[in-house]
Amino acid sequence: MRVSAFLAMLSGTVLSQAVQAQEVPPHVGVADRARPAFDALGIRTGSLLVFPAITGRLEYDDNVLASSAGKRGDSVFYVEPEVRVRSDFSRHAFDTRVYYRRSFHNKLSGEDSSEYGVTGRGVVDVTRRTRIRAGAAFEHNAENRASLSSFTGSRTPVKYDRFAGSLGLEQEVGDFILLGRGEYRRISYDDAVDPLGNVIDLEFRNLKVRTATGQISYRLRSGTTAFVRAQAERRLYDLRPGDPGFDPFTSTDRSGKGLRAEAGLGVELTSLIYGNVRLGYLRQKYDDAALRDVSGLSYGADILWNVTPLTSFRLTADRSVDETSSQTTAGNLRSEFTGKVDHELLRYVILSAGVRYARISPAGPTAKSREVEANLGVRYLMNRYMELRGGYAYEKRSSATNVIRFSSNRVFVGLTLKR
């Protein structure tokens, strides 16, 4: 019985290799490729396609509160219904997603949360060489306890509202592509409650961010694209000097201006390696002289390598300045690297493995920290209407500051029903 099962698996793998070796879709990794026999067909309404789905996931986390001592493990059940609406026009396009997510903890019911939101993006083809790109999102979420920017000391996860919008114009002029884009982001936090039941006013965390980006790209004959990009940012916190509730002795004005200038290449090598690399300079200057400005090397990369028709490897890197939940530390200079391998064992079985490493340097008195993560996953495509996933993840943050140190192990299994 075991021998026959092994032979069936082997023959399926060989068949899959024979079928897919003829053509590897460009710019697409193994996990993201279209699979006509298993992809949901959706519900057609005129020129729109509607894709409803619901996912149930059972997870065990041995450190739900992401604490450095006194770990508390718990099993959690998540349910997430969603509806995606995608256009099928001959010109123009848009894609919208509406979702709701609810968590149920077996022991730590105070960690239960409801999250919901709607996101969308679209493209208007003004002419063959002129495009308008727009995006918008509204989300009500709960902070992940394991996130470095999450607020510590609250009895339940902190809830917040996030609104984001962007509008950009893309113009082709010969072999040049000109891009201009403006973005706005607003985050508002609900009040939290400490373990004794006292209300914690989180108004000091509310902020808005305005960003302007300009980019010039040039198509080279070899298939490579060279580009230069400049980005200016303004972060404004609601609670500033002179406002009621701002204590100049215990608080700092964390508002500031950011600048990022980079040059890079979009690459396409041997029809198997795709992506971009960029290098430049970044600076974050804070309004409060007590805060340390951040400046230095800026870099990023997103490289996809289709090693074989059945195996893909993706490498990403990024250096940026994050926001924090501290009243005295304005931001974290984060340098992060990730690597992920996807392999199609069978037409309907995809295996994955990934690692992540990050170095974090705060713009303030807080100690530096490091994060590492490793994960394994399997995806079983049962048919067009059902998909089964399972996986394991290990995550650790090390630091001289006890309150932000933690490690955790998570294992999960989930089932998605789709149409």
Summary of the structure (lengths in Angstrom):
residues: 419
radius of gyration: 23.6
end to end distance: 34.7
largest distance: 76.9
contacts: 1267
relative contact order: 0.13
helix: 7%
strand: 61%
